[in-house]
Amino acid sequence: MRLPKLELGFFGDMPGRKFGILFVVFAMLLSGLTEPRCVAQISSDQTRTGLANREARWWKGNLHTHSLWSDGDDFPDMIASWYAERDYNFLALSDHNILSRGVRWMKLADIKERAEPDVLEKYIDKFGEDWVEVRGDSEATREVRLKPLDEFAPLLEKAGKFILIPGEEISDRAAGKPVHMNATNVAELIDPVGGSTVREAMQNNLRLVLEQEKRLGRQILPHLNHPNFGYAVTAEDLASVVQERFFEVYNGHPSVGHLGNDKNISIERMWDVANAIRMAQLGAAPLYGVATDDSHEYHGRPGSRPGRGWVMVRSKFLSPDHLIMAMKRGDFYASSGVVLNDVQFDKATQTLSLQVEDDSDAEFKIDFVATLKPSKDGELPPNESIGKIVSSVEGKVASYKFTGNELYVRAVVTSSLPADDPSFKNQMQQAWTQPVVAVDKAATDSNN
């Protein structure tokens, strides 16, 4: 056992100096073998017990965000600050085909043209002149340095409160159509590789994400973005790329065709059709739906503004890996304004239940949406059995017991309140839970 260095000068002029030194050493040894170790052990046990007994809770976050690093109109640290100050717990910055790393300068004139004349003054007011880096003597030559994520993250992150996650929007084209996919918690830049068809481009880019995840031993969440943007991705495309488990059921950009049109189905209808094909014909797991901002405009201009769509993830820990693992389990819901207190599926009773968290005068309608099993294996259910409302409840608490005839059930909660900043006409605040698949009761009983 290594002893700490002792300062024993005060014994120098005293009789029995050697005895005094031995006494002190003996006392310290005795103390080190008993009391301090005991205290440390108690402290360690308390810490370990506290973490082990931590309750899972809901964490709010946005997974689709753009800054001046690509086509957004504000500095990334300004954007991250906006979310942190509005009780978000996590934010993924996902610029197009770039990671916010390294040294990059941008002409102030270009920034002002994209944003507004006083964008630099706002930046300095927020972070101060010591933080903001400007170079150049004239208006024509002045440039502002765009901060990389690893530089401003320590300034804004707070343990157990708010974290920043690296992301990328892998922006590709195939057959003349946009094919965009986000990779959340990506470690290395992924260049889009294209494909001869939309489906092939989806598969090729997804493969690169999954390969990076496996190679680095790092949780990465890929999700397909705004399928109705340019009406590029069909329900059949979403269904066929079975390795893709996530897509945007709501994207806050006003130009992504959320409601569809005369020739194209809505995003929510697409969700049900894709899952019907996956489960009835392909034997694949259902798609989960996320809600995002896809924010670009941060100065009040019309367009894709922040704060419109988010996910609520249930996890014990606020870390990228734990959040993504929870989402892969389906332990999250998407929202454009409605907050849920709880969502549970009771395997024993085959019951999906939820409770809205709200103390306002708003009224809520809870729809349980199911796709029913086809009459024959391998067939697609008839159109009227896909995305069918099997139960509707007015109120804040509702449950649905499986009958055994469902491929899956999900819930949609709609508030009587309009969206705070609507992205389409007559938009109301909503929340979407993930599709739940009935559990074989015989198999469940045998495992108990």
C-alpha positions, 0 to 999 in steps of 0.5 A: 500500500502506497502511503501519502507523503507526510509533512513531519517537520513539526517533530524536528525539535521534539524528544521522541521524534522517531516514536512520533513519526511511527505513531502517525504512520500507524494511525494513518495506516489504521485509518486507511484500512478502516474508516476511509475505505468504509466511507468510500464503499458506502459512497460507491454503493450509493452511486451504484444503487442510484443509477440502477434504480433510476426510473426511465423518463421522457426526453424531448428532441429534434433529429432534423436540423439545418444550419449555415453549414449547409442551407440553414440561415443561422449559426449552429451554436445559435440554433442549439441555444434556441432548442436548449432554452426551450426545454429540449433535451437533445438535438441532432444537427443534420446538415446536407452531406457534411459534418460540422467539423474543422475550420470553415469561414463564410462571407458575411454578405452571404450570411446576411443575404440568406438570413437578415442584416443584423444576424451578426449583431444577434450572434455577438449579443448572444455569445459575446465578441470573445466567442464570435470570430470575424476577419476582413477589413471591408464589407466585401471581405468580412467573414465569420467562422462557423463553429464546429460541433465539438467546439460549441457543444461543451458550452451548451451541453448540461449533464442530464439536461441537454446534449448535442448529437452529430448527424448528417442528412445524406442527400441523394437523387435517383431517377430524377427524384430526391432521396434523403436519409438522416443518420443520427449519431454518425461518426464519419461523413457518408457520401451519397452513392445513388442508384438507378432507382429510388429504392436502390438509392435508399438501400445503398445509402442505408447499407453504408450507415449500417456498415459504419454502425457495425464497424465502429460499434456505435449506435446510429439511427437512420431514418428516411426523410419526407417521402412526399418531398417531390413525391419521390418515395412511395409506400411500396418503396418504404415497404421494400427496403425492410432494413429501414425501420424509421421514417418521418411521419411528420416533417415541419417543412411546409413543402413536403406534401404531408397531406398528399394530393389528388395523385399521392396519398398522405404520409400517414396513409403511406405509413399504414400501406407500407406496414401492411405490405411489410407485415402481410407480404414480406414478413418484415417488422413495421416502420416506426414514425418520427416527427421532426422540424427539418428547420432551416429558417430561424429569423421568423421568415415563412418556411421551415421554422423550428419547434414544429415536430419532435420525438419523445423518447423514454430512457433511463439515460440521456445519451446518444446510445441509450436514446437510439436503443430506446427508439429501436425498441419502439419506446418513443412517440412522435409529436407536433404538440400533444404530450403523453404521460404514458404509453404502455402495451400489456403483453398479458392482456394484449392491451395498448393504453395511453394517457395524455398529459395536459392541464389546459382546457383542450379536448382530445380525440384518441384514435386506435388505428389498425391494419387487419390480417388478410384472409390468406397468408401472403396476401395484402389486406383489402384497402378498407382494412388498412389503417382502419380506425378500430376504436375512438375515444374522447378524453385523456385516457384510452386503451384498446384490447387486441382481438387477434385480428390485427397485424398491428395497432397504433394510436393517434391523439388529436387535440382541439388546439391548433398547432402553435406554428402550423406547417399546413392548413388547419393543422391541429396538435397531434401525437403518434405512438408506434405500431404495436404487434400482438404477442403470441399469448401461448409463447408468452405463457410458456416463457413465464 
